Structure formats: C-alpha cells, structure tokens
Amino acid sequence: MQLLHLYISPDHNYFGHHGLPAGESPMMELESIECIAGKGIVGDRFFEFKEDYKGQVTFFSQEVYERLCAQFQIKDVPPSIFRRNIITQGVDLNTLIGQEFEIQGIRFLGTQESAPCYWMNQAFAEGAEEAMKGHGGLRAKILTGGTLKKSV
C-alpha cells in the first residue's frame, strides 16, 4: 500500500452541519502525520473526539478518486475534497474492514466504511454520493502510535 497524500483539518465542514451551510475549514496536506493510539491524528478535527471513536483516521483510495473523476469528467479537484486523512494506492480498503493491519510500523483496526453523505453531491458532483456507495473509504482506530510519511 502506498500513501500518496496525508491530510488534516482543524474543523468540520460537513459533520454536524446538517441543515446549515458547509464549513470552510481547509484540508492541509502534510509530508507526515502523528498518529496517537486511541486518540487520532494530532491537529485533526477528530483528535480526541470521543473515547474509542471508530473514525480516528480515515482512508480513501486513489483508484476510486480517479474513477470518480473520469465518471463525472472532473479535472483539477484534489482528493482532499472527500475530507479523508490518508489517500492510498494499491489496496482494496473494504478488505480491511474488521481487520488489523500495519502501515510503516503503526497498527490500525479497520472499523467500517467511511460512508459517503449527501454533501459529496455539493462538494464534488451531483450523483457523487450514490457513485461512492460501497467505496467511500475506510474508518479506522489507531492501535499503536507513530509517524506516517508519504510513500511518494
């Protein structure tokens, strides 16, 4: 598995905004991120969100991003638009649901799909929520801490 992009955001744009306008907190791309076991990624909006939170870190597939860009004829929109922390290449993230896995010496537990929501229709393209169903990414818990770095 390659790690192509690593993102954090200090605040929520969609989570907790139902019936309100989307937030404007940017996703910040970093060369490395600090993962703290049981807490999340330092500096991210879900860091210490709540005890034993199932989405301490989120993953999204570059392959799905490329498919969606082609399907909706989208150009020049970065994968950060989906507001996932780690953009991967070379792994089917759905196979990691319910599994422990290791990246760069850090252990994770895949908890569930990071299901798309209606905000994806606004943020990316009309129809994106439906097109992403079953491919919205992966939510995971951080089991051991450490620093993740981009693979490329």
Helices and strands as residue ranges (DSSP letters): E 2-8, E 28-30, E 32-36, E 40-41, E 57-61, H 62-72, G 79-82, E 86-89, G 93-96, E 100-103, E 106-113, H 119-123, H 128-132, E 138-142, E 146-149
